[in-house]
Amino acid sequence: MAATNTVLCIHRDPDELRLLREKGYELVTATNGSEGLHLLLSRPVDAIVLEYSIRALGGAEVVDEIRRVRPQVPIVMVARPQELSREVLKSVDALVAKSDGAHFLWAAVHFLLTTKPDPRSVRC
């Protein structure tokens, strides 16, 4: 990574996300959906890690609001796949099963952030 990417992590246990920090990402953390949306509106972020089963707004509602206010920001959903509807799956950029572990989460975030096109390189 040339520059440090900022990842908004909306997760009940932000300590489970420490591998992202160890890999060089700046983490902004919230333990519930309301707090996460407030942080999203107050600062720029490059990606979002969202735990589906969070408090104070569920994962589906948070995804809907993120897509409304910042549709270009990639979302990595952390969930048990069987708890997600097709609509939620269509709204996120990657799904990491809770059982997959930290390295799968890091790989999903890393892939999304390193493969997104640089807006300066897009030609019309």
Number of C-alpha atoms within 10 A of each C-alpha: 10 4 7 11 16 18 24 24 25 29 23 18 13 14 10 11 19 13 14 20 14 9 12 13 20 16 20 17 21 20 18 22 27 17 15 24 19 11 18 17 12 9 10 13 19 18 21 26 25 28 26 27 19 19 16 14 16 15 23 21 13 22 22 15 14 21 15 10 12 13 13 11 19 23 26 23 28 23 19 16 14 7 9 16 10 7 10 16 15 9 17 19 15 19 20 22 16 16 10 12 13 16 12 15 23 21 13 19 24 17 12 19 17 10 8 9 10 8 7 6 7 7 5 3
